[in-house]
């Protein structure tokens, strides 16, 4: 079973200096991700970046992931 800490680490590996918080029960997760890579991107593009960071883990190991993706400026507001 995937832990929130594992999911956090997997997301962080895909971003240079992201701030990542993950909560969940092993099947359903909620993540708040703040990253410079999100600047100028739509919500869909931001989610695609996270899915790309997770790769095949999203298909096999993570059942459901709800995300709040923010730029540093959005997180500071």
Backbone as a chain_set.jsonl record, in Angstrom:
{"seq": "XXXXXXXXXXXXXXXXXXXXXXXXXXXXXXXXXXXXXXXXXXXXXXXXXXXXXXXXXXXXXXXXXXXXXXXXXXXXX", "coords": {"N": [[0.845, -1.184, 0.0], [0.532, 2.214, -0.808], [2.019, 4.975, 0.806], [1.27, 8.284, 2.094], [3.705, 9.65, 2.357], [5.416, 8.329, 0.56], [4.169, 8.946, -1.882], [4.466, 11.709, -1.858], [7.279, 11.911, -2.078], [7.637, 10.787, -4.639], [6.337, 12.689, -6.243], [7.889, 14.95, -5.696], [10.314, 14.243, -6.904], [9.902, 14.839, -9.546], [9.983, 17.558, -9.83], [11.869, 20.564, -9.617], [12.108, 22.237, -7.26], [9.813, 21.853, -5.533], [7.089, 22.486, -3.29], [5.481, 20.2, -1.447], [2.615, 18.711, -0.142], [0.97, 15.935, 1.126], [-1.884, 14.024, 1.812], [-3.65, 11.093, 2.826], [-5.195, 7.791, 2.555], [-3.937, 5.552, 1.636], [-5.2, 4.642, -0.598], [-6.827, 6.703, -1.636], [-5.87, 9.996, -2.255], [-4.927, 13.362, -1.37], [-3.31, 16.132, -2.644], [-1.274, 19.004, -2.268], [0.473, 21.084, -4.243], [3.129, 23.164, -4.847], [4.865, 24.834, -7.25], [7.434, 26.18, -9.36], [7.332, 25.346, -11.981], [4.696, 25.44, -12.735], [4.012, 27.973, -13.53], [2.399, 30.016, -15.855], [0.957, 27.925, -16.904], [-2.028, 26.054, -17.646], [-4.647, 24.677, -15.541], [-5.109, 22.031, -16.299], [-2.734, 21.46, -17.721], [-0.93, 21.65, -15.618], [-1.713, 19.51, -13.997], [-1.112, 17.461, -15.75], [1.666, 17.608, -15.742], [2.205, 16.696, -13.158], [1.153, 14.093, -13.319], [2.939, 13.102, -15.216], [5.287, 13.136, -13.717], [4.699, 11.137, -11.907], [4.359, 8.95, -13.53], [4.06, 5.525, -14.419], [3.24, 4.767, -11.924], [0.913, 6.082, -11.298], [-0.983, 4.691, -12.691], [-0.933, 2.117, -11.614], [-0.357, 2.04, -8.781], [-1.513, 4.184, -7.416], [-4.709, 4.908, -6.578], [-6.615, 7.053, -6.535], [-6.2, 10.529, -6.956], [-6.427, 13.701, -5.803], [-5.724, 16.988, -6.654], [-4.256, 20.128, -5.787], [-2.818, 22.531, -7.491], [-0.38, 24.954, -7.508], [1.264, 28.063, -8.316], [4.222, 29.63, -6.92], [3.57, 32.351, -6.402], [0.762, 32.285, -6.402], [0.34, 30.659, -4.191], [1.272, 32.279, -2.169], [-0.549, 34.288, -2.045]], "CA": [[0.0, 0.0, 0.0], [1.283, 3.457, -0.93], [1.829, 5.912, 1.908], [1.357, 9.683, 1.665], [5.113, 10.033, 2.276], [5.943, 7.803, -0.703], [3.601, 9.738, -2.966], [5.134, 13.018, -1.76], [8.621, 11.75, -2.638], [7.523, 10.569, -6.078], [6.005, 13.97, -6.872], [9.048, 15.842, -5.558], [11.374, 13.88, -7.853], [9.584, 15.392, -10.852], [10.025, 19.013, -9.811], [13.149, 21.052, -9.104], [12.035, 22.718, -5.875], [8.387, 21.94, -5.219], [6.586, 22.318, -1.923], [4.457, 19.172, -1.633], [1.95, 18.154, 1.026], [0.071, 14.859, 0.705], [-2.645, 13.297, 2.822], [-4.401, 10.017, 2.201], [-5.414, 6.552, 3.296], [-3.335, 4.435, 0.918], [-5.921, 4.467, -1.863], [-7.266, 8.03, -2.067], [-4.921, 10.989, -1.775], [-5.078, 14.776, -1.692], [-1.99, 16.747, -2.68], [-1.102, 20.439, -2.531], [1.791, 21.155, -4.866], [3.53, 24.514, -5.232], [6.067, 24.668, -8.067], [7.703, 27.172, -10.405], [6.976, 24.768, -13.287], [3.284, 25.693, -13.031], [3.838, 29.345, -14.017], [1.975, 30.111, -17.244], [0.284, 26.696, -17.333], [-3.423, 25.87, -17.25], [-4.826, 23.646, -14.515], [-4.929, 20.729, -16.954], [-1.305, 21.285, -17.992], [-0.277, 21.436, -14.326], [-2.012, 18.129, -13.597], [-0.359, 16.588, -16.65], [3.048, 17.59, -15.252], [2.237, 15.823, -11.982], [0.976, 12.724, -13.813], [4.194, 12.714, -15.862], [6.247, 12.855, -12.644], [4.325, 9.864, -11.29], [4.519, 7.896, -14.529], [3.233, 4.325, -14.31], [2.722, 4.631, -10.555], [-0.453, 6.599, -11.299], [-1.854, 3.654, -13.251], [-0.947, 0.875, -10.848], [-0.228, 2.115, -7.335], [-2.328, 5.261, -6.852], [-6.077, 4.734, -7.055], [-7.241, 8.35, -6.784], [-5.396, 11.651, -6.507], [-6.99, 15.035, -5.955], [-4.585, 17.913, -6.594], [-4.321, 21.58, -5.836], [-1.519, 22.898, -8.056], [-0.225, 26.398, -7.394], [2.563, 28.696, -8.48], [4.613, 30.256, -5.662], [2.807, 33.587, -6.218], [-0.609, 31.917, -6.032], [0.371, 30.109, -2.824], [1.548, 33.381, -1.242], [-1.694, 35.223, -2.029]], "C": [[0.887, 1.244, 0.0], [0.981, 4.355, 0.266], [1.852, 7.338, 1.358], [2.807, 10.145, 1.498], [5.753, 9.548, 0.974], [5.459, 8.648, -1.877], [4.252, 11.118, -3.004], [6.518, 12.942, -2.394], [8.577, 11.573, -4.151], [7.22, 11.873, -6.802], [7.22, 14.891, -6.831], [10.167, 15.509, -6.542], [11.132, 14.479, -9.233], [9.677, 16.903, -10.942], [11.297, 19.484, -9.105], [13.082, 21.435, -7.624], [10.578, 22.91, -5.466], [8.158, 21.833, -3.718], [5.397, 21.373, -2.054], [3.934, 18.708, -0.282], [0.947, 17.121, 0.537], [-0.591, 14.245, 1.931], [-3.395, 12.187, 2.114], [-4.415, 8.762, 3.041], [-4.787, 5.329, 2.627], [-3.99, 4.156, -0.416], [-6.33, 5.811, -2.464], [-6.36, 9.067, -1.416], [-5.341, 12.395, -2.187], [-3.699, 15.401, -1.596], [-2.104, 18.241, -2.953], [0.332, 20.588, -3.002], [2.037, 22.591, -5.322], [4.852, 24.386, -5.983], [6.188, 25.773, -9.111], [7.284, 26.667, -11.779], [5.532, 25.045, -13.683], [3.025, 27.094, -13.597], [3.486, 29.319, -15.499], [1.235, 28.889, -17.771], [-1.172, 26.689, -16.857], [-3.503, 24.801, -16.172], [-4.599, 22.252, -15.106], [-3.451, 20.462, -17.227], [-0.53, 21.015, -16.703], [-0.485, 19.992, -13.868], [-1.241, 17.14, -14.475], [1.109, 16.496, -16.232], [3.188, 16.662, -14.043], [2.087, 14.369, -12.411], [2.258, 12.22, -14.475], [5.253, 12.378, -14.813], [5.963, 11.503, -11.999], [4.471, 8.684, -12.245], [3.557, 6.741, -14.319], [2.664, 4.106, -12.906], [1.269, 5.099, -10.476], [-1.429, 5.543, -11.804], [-2.019, 2.469, -12.312], [-1.055, 1.057, -9.34], [-1.103, 3.169, -6.668], [-3.727, 5.156, -7.444], [-6.716, 6.067, -7.419], [-6.379, 9.45, -6.185], [-6.113, 12.95, -6.838], [-5.85, 16.027, -5.747], [-5.008, 19.362, -6.546], [-2.93, 22.002, -6.27], [-1.42, 24.414, -8.125], [1.183, 26.846, -7.784], [2.952, 29.284, -7.126], [3.832, 31.544, -5.388], [1.367, 33.298, -5.803], [-0.67, 31.408, -4.587], [0.563, 31.217, -1.792], [0.361, 34.318, -1.09], [-2.733, 34.841, -0.996]], "O": [[1.877, 1.308, 0.729], [-0.17, 4.479, 0.686], [2.392, 7.577, 0.277], [3.108, 10.938, 0.606], [6.537, 10.27, 0.358], [6.24, 9.019, -2.754], [4.553, 11.631, -4.082], [6.889, 13.822, -3.17], [9.396, 12.15, -4.867], [7.785, 12.136, -7.864], [7.543, 15.539, -7.827], [10.896, 16.405, -6.969], [12.074, 14.612, -10.016], [9.474, 17.474, -12.013], [11.741, 18.883, -8.127], [13.915, 20.998, -6.83], [10.17, 24.011, -5.098], [8.914, 21.191, -2.989], [4.408, 21.711, -2.704], [4.707, 18.356, 0.609], [0.159, 17.4, -0.366], [0.056, 13.983, 2.945], [-3.739, 12.315, 0.939], [-3.757, 8.666, 4.077], [-5.075, 4.196, 3.012], [-3.398, 3.502, -1.275], [-6.191, 6.023, -3.669], [-6.111, 9.035, -0.211], [-6.011, 12.595, -3.2], [-2.997, 15.229, -0.6], [-2.921, 18.682, -3.761], [1.279, 20.271, -2.283], [1.254, 23.158, -6.084], [5.839, 23.894, -5.436], [5.194, 26.238, -9.67], [6.922, 27.46, -12.648], [5.178, 24.899, -14.853], [1.931, 27.367, -14.09], [4.175, 28.688, -16.301], [0.919, 28.822, -18.959], [-1.501, 27.243, -15.808], [-2.524, 24.097, -15.92], [-3.971, 21.399, -14.478], [-2.969, 19.354, -16.99], [0.423, 20.235, -16.703], [0.45, 19.336, -13.409], [-0.775, 16.106, -13.995], [1.726, 15.438, -16.351], [4.173, 15.933, -13.922], [2.812, 13.502, -11.922], [2.625, 11.055, -14.319], [6.03, 11.441, -14.995], [6.889, 10.802, -11.591], [4.683, 7.551, -11.812], [2.37, 6.954, -14.07], [1.714, 3.344, -12.73], [0.487, 4.577, -9.682], [-2.584, 5.515, -11.38], [-3.098, 1.884, -12.217], [-1.774, 0.305, -8.681], [-1.404, 3.06, -5.48], [-3.914, 5.295, -8.652], [-7.297, 6.2, -8.496], [-5.89, 9.333, -5.061], [-6.372, 13.256, -8.002], [-5.098, 15.921, -4.778], [-5.983, 19.769, -7.178], [-1.969, 21.855, -5.515], [-2.267, 25.076, -8.724], [2.158, 26.115, -7.609], [2.091, 29.426, -6.258], [3.467, 31.8, -4.24], [0.816, 33.991, -4.947], [-1.619, 31.696, -3.858], [0.073, 31.11, -0.668], [0.275, 35.061, -0.113], [-3.748, 35.523, -0.86]]}, "num_chains": 1, "name": "protein.A"}
